Amino acid sequence: MTSLCGGSDNAGSTMEPQPLVCARCGTRAEAPQPTWTCSVENGTRHYICDICSRENLRAIEGRLDSAWW
């Protein structure tokens, strides 16, 4: 079972949803965006907005393992 960082498994506690912030340009979104990219680097999640994702597509593809090709 997984828990949110810093949280507990107590059923009575609820955490406020945190807005997503693009790691490149700082654009904010109040709810999850299906067009945003999520990457995990050194155990930390980074969200990239759709505009930055499109602008940096080649760099993203370049980091994929050769098994993806």
Steps between C-alpha positions, in 0.01 A plus 500: 500500500630845420441826680555861412832640614479627855149365538366215704262221421236637739163495326389817680773727365466674167759706317417803293575445131813688398498685167734364236785729397697457178864432591619700197281811464306514829152474347249393766203262470249437777407148382688217328546570131491204258729681255779570750810281528605350832856385550665351808858611545699390804175392667330839454204559268531785254207620292550665160215692332391405149665806342840430658463130418450579131790745497735245662379182332841411349673528838231282660534235226879510530482387864291191425668161525577334169243230590228758421621519140 
